[in-house]
Amino acid sequence: MRKVFLVLAGLMLFTTAALLFFAGVGAFDSAPRTEAFEPHRLLGRGLFVVSVLAIVVAALARLPGRLIGLTALITGLVFLQSLIAVLSRAFEDQSTATGALVFGLHAVNGLVTMGVARVVFARARNLTSAPEPAAVATS
């Protein structure tokens, strides 16, 4: 189970990097906004699903509580990304500058998410390379 979690942690880290890439592609694309950011949006949804799955796998594998908590933090940060995007669109109608400032939090939160994903991956790799604790024998 630890190796499955390591794969999911690696997938979360890779996905956060890909999200940054597709955000940049969308920002400089000449297509309409909804089309330009569709890959970014889809990957974000995928990251949410993978992070929820990783929480379940981590709990089943009885990984340390702090690692499960950090994995749950990724899920929360991804959910916050959606809220920031919706909030910034609501402000765009009133003031473009306010919407842009709020949307700037989306980028900052994305970087924080990537940092947490990096920590989760590093800890998962360390756990995978360490020997598993022996089962307690009952006599």
C-alpha positions in Angstrom: 0.0 0.0 0.0 2.9 2.3 0.7 4.0 2.0 -2.9 0.5 2.8 -4.2 0.5 5.9 -2.0 4.0 6.9 -3.4 2.6 6.6 -6.9 -0.4 8.8 -6.0 1.9 11.3 -4.3 4.1 11.4 -7.4 1.0 11.9 -9.5 -0.2 14.8 -7.3 3.2 16.5 -7.6 3.4 16.0 -11.4 -0.2 17.3 -11.8 0.5 20.5 -9.8 3.4 21.2 -12.2 1.2 20.4 -15.2 -1.5 22.8 -13.8 1.1 25.6 -13.7 2.1 24.8 -17.3 -1.5 24.7 -18.6 -2.3 28.0 -16.7 0.5 29.6 -18.6 -0.6 28.2 -21.9 -4.2 29.4 -21.2 -3.0 32.8 -20.3 -1.3 33.3 -23.6 -3.7 31.5 -25.8 -5.8 33.5 -28.3 -8.8 31.2 -27.9 -11.7 32.3 -25.8 -11.1 32.1 -22.0 -13.4 29.1 -21.5 -11.5 27.1 -24.1 -8.0 28.3 -23.3 -8.2 27.1 -19.6 -10.1 23.9 -20.2 -7.1 21.6 -19.8 -6.1 23.5 -16.6 -9.7 23.1 -15.3 -9.8 19.3 -16.1 -6.5 18.7 -14.5 -7.6 20.5 -11.4 -10.6 18.3 -11.1 -8.4 15.3 -11.6 -6.0 16.5 -8.8 -9.0 16.7 -6.5 -10.0 13.1 -7.2 -6.4 11.8 -6.9 -5.9 13.6 -3.6 -9.1 12.1 -2.1 -8.0 8.7 -3.3 -4.6 9.3 -1.8 -6.2 10.1 1.6 -8.1 6.8 1.5 -5.0 4.8 0.5 -2.9 6.5 3.2 -5.5 5.7 5.9 -5.7 2.1 4.8 -2.0 1.8 4.8 -1.9 3.2 8.3 0.6 5.9 7.3 1.5 8.5 9.9 -1.3 10.9 10.8 0.7 14.0 9.8 1.2 12.6 6.3 -2.5 11.8 6.0 -3.2 15.4 7.2 -0.8 16.9 4.6 -2.6 14.9 1.9 -5.9 16.1 3.1 -4.5 19.7 3.0 -3.9 19.2 -0.7 -7.5 18.3 -1.1 -8.5 21.4 0.8 -6.2 23.7 -1.2 -7.6 22.3 -4.5 -11.1 23.0 -3.3 -10.0 26.5 -2.3 -8.7 27.0 -5.8 -12.2 26.6 -7.2 -13.6 29.0 -4.6 -11.0 31.6 -5.5 -11.8 31.3 -9.2 -15.6 31.7 -8.6 -15.0 34.6 -6.2 -12.8 36.4 -8.7 -15.4 36.0 -11.4 -18.0 37.5 -9.1 -15.7 40.6 -8.6 -15.0 41.0 -12.3 -18.5 42.3 -12.8 -17.9 45.1 -10.3 -14.2 45.9 -10.7 -11.7 44.3 -13.0 -8.9 45.3 -10.7 -10.5 43.6 -7.7 -11.2 40.5 -9.7 -7.5 40.4 -10.8 -6.2 40.8 -7.3 -8.5 38.1 -6.0 -7.5 35.8 -8.9 -3.8 36.5 -8.0 -4.5 34.4 -4.8 -5.3 31.5 -7.2 -1.7 31.6 -8.4 -0.3 31.9 -4.9 -2.5 29.0 -3.6 -1.3 26.9 -6.6 2.3 27.4 -5.5 1.4 26.5 -1.9 -0.3 23.4 -3.2 2.7 22.4 -5.2 4.9 22.9 -2.1 2.7 20.7 0.0 2.6 18.0 -2.8 6.4 18.1 -2.8 6.6 17.5 0.9 4.0 14.6 0.7 6.0 13.0 -2.1 9.3 13.3 -0.2 7.8 11.8 2.9 6.1 9.0 1.0 9.4 8.2 -0.7 11.2 8.1 2.6 8.5 5.8 4.0 8.7 3.5 1.0 12.5 3.2 1.3 12.3 2.4 5.0 11.6 -1.2 6.0 8.0 -1.8 6.9 7.4 -2.5 10.6 7.1 -6.2 11.4 3.7 -7.5 12.3 3.2 -8.1 16.0 3.2 -11.9 16.6 0.7 -13.1 19.1 1.4 -16.3 21.0 
